[in-house]
Amino acid sequence: MPINTPVAHASSLLPMPATHPSVLLAFWFAGSRESASDVQIAASHFDRATQQWSAPRFVVNRHAMAKQLGFGLRRLGNPVAWRDNQGRIHLFVVATGLGGWAASRILHLRQSNQGEDFAALSFAVDRVLPLSWLWNTSFLVRTAPLPLKDGGMMLPVYFELGIKYPVALRFDAGGEFLGMVRISSRSHLLQPTLVEATESRWLALMRDQRPEGKVAVAQTLDGGLNWSDLPDLALNNPNSSVAGLGLTPGLMFLAHNSLPLGRTALDLSTSSDGQNWALMQALALGTGNDEYSYPAMAWADNSLWVSYTDRRQAIAWQRFSISPSNR
């Protein structure tokens, strides 16, 4: 954590190429408390030479972003990172003006410095994503984009004003926004994570806001053009974010809170078909009001990396080797 920063939440992992000095980068929001005016976007990188995480630093400040936008920002939230075909890092950040999180917008930031030096990493505003006629409000981002064969990506986001529903945004290889499609017809789902089962079949696994909810599922059979709802998974979802990753056809991972209520247990499960899941590893187990939540996943350096919020005080991480027989 940055010095004198007591609260952290909502990490995002960005894997880097094998030739890059960083194995991967982590971004999260941090400050005196969630929604506080001093919250900024923090970052750290796992140095390839030292095999250690760097000291974290703040890379996005709401006052600087507001000055570039030309209007005020009240708070910053979930960051999600992506790297385009030119090697530039894009950061999608939840930001609010008036109102709470349900009145958020998604800021699209682009790397503004040249080179690969983490100490010099900086961002400039590209724009607010044009997603809603209502001043682009009530769309939020939380989970990692799904890379596409053409070098572009699909970014999962969600609408949260009154009803809740998931949406997929398509970007080209340079990071230009191309369009959007609704993932589910249901109105109680949010924070989708996209998992590639095959080149054309993807799953969206989602947070369920209903009491006694389950991990919800939708699928596309045509590479994201059309989506349809599937029956819920047997996995509990206590109104909490999940993170999924498809490593190879027939090998998928899901980090999720597994108890019917609360976020004291965080597990890593695996599946061959996206419908039937088995526990692979318990990531964290607390007591009382302990919270281990909002996981993120990435594949880098022949390892599966998982990060998550640790009791709202820091970002924790774990790294797993995957045996050839499982790949």
Secondary structure, 3 states (H helix, E strand, C coil): CCCCCCEEEEEEEEECCCCCCEEEEEEEEEECCCCCCCCEEEEEEEECCCCEECCCEEEECHHHHHHHHCCCCCEEEEEEEEECCCCCEEEEEEEECCCCHHHEEEEEEEECCCCCCHHHCCEEEEEECCCCCCCCCCEEECCCCEECCCCCEEEEEEECCCCEEEEEEEECCCCCEEEEEECCCCCEEEEEEEEECCCCCEEEEEEECCCCCECEEEEECCCCCCCEEECCCCCECCCCCCEEEEEECCEEEEEEECCCCCCCEEEEEEECCCCCCEEEEEEEECCCCCCEEEEEEEEECCEEEEEEEECCCEEEEEEECCCHHHC
